[in-house]
Amino acid sequence: MLSRRAFLSGAAAAIAGRAVRVAGQARTFDLMIKGGRVIDPSARLDGIRDVAIAGGRITAINANLTASAAETIDARGKLVVPGLLDIHTHVARSADGPPLVLQDGVTGWIDAGSQGADHIADTIAVARSSAQQGRVLINIGRAGILPEGDTMDLARADVSAAKEAISKNRDFIVGVKARLSRDVAGANDYEVLRRAQEVASSFSLPVMIHMGQTISPLPKLVDLLKRGDIVTHMFAPPPNSIIDDSGRILPAVLAARQRGVWFDVGNGMTGHLRWDTVDAIVKARFWPDTFSTDWNTNSRQTGVIDLPNCMSKLLGYGMTVPEAVARVTVNASRTFPVFKDRGTLKVGAPADVAVLELREGTFEFLDNFNGKITGRQRFFPSATVLAGKRIART
Ligand SMILES: [Zn+2]
């Protein structure tokens, strides 16, 4: 005999089932992600839901979907979030890059200036063959990233070469990268950025600057940035960080955010992130717009590990889980038009989904200076769905 409780929950299920039929939606889905904590900041959604996918699109999100599906992912105890977007990577340096980050839940990536005009075809070839969306920023230094410094020789910041490369590859080049540190551009930093902006503006594209340890004062550089441009490595320590010694965010930085310049983490490996600088910047309540990895094929052996790990680093500073998710989904989708319909689980959107685990415990997070902090929570990748299809884990 049924207990009253079992009878009631059975009745509730019957009602839910009837509701589906009444709405004319009794159907078979291609894929169902069942019972996870769905966090979609684009819809201000944070709750236990089932996500149904058909024809490569999100078809329904509901608390208890009873329709059948060809395949089911059991997401109980896990997070279900829009596919992650990583706007500062070097994924396109290797054909192995795209499938590796796809395993981490990254369904869209930007290669941020691995190559300049001379070899841009190499990174575009990787982007073209990537299963997920991948696009590139062209390095204003025509030879790309050089150990001796991309634009130490100012002649390498070649405006006409960059313009020609962009006009031939409008579909894959989505912006211009200017790396401005002392060891990359030397005293040329301001002129390199001026040239990058000249190129980008002529195509209405954004510039991404690599800040930190520049020779020119940061305000002089930031003042050249327009709405939609991106400052990466925003947690870089002095000289020329975004905050002064007394803990105030520089007025030029506040003004840049005010006019629509984005501030990105760009975790990386050397010189870009130091815990005392992070501490001062978040104390001033200047939170990043986006998290990114500055990923390369060695990242797993560094403090980067993967994008979910980089997303975890501010949880101990008071950032909430949905706020962290927003920074690699809806916020990131606004930075480049190629991601305009991504970073969301709204019904009708392309079905790019990341299933993550949010583990509780004691986790060590590294900066770029062998500094360690301990956190109580860390995101781990669990499953990736791209265009409605579950990606096999390797
Ligand atoms: Zn980089």
Boltz pocket constraint, residues with backbone or C-beta under 6 A from the ligand:
constraints:
  - pocket:
      binder: B
      contacts: [[A, 88], [A, 89], [A, 90], [A, 112], [A, 294]]
      max_distance: 6.0
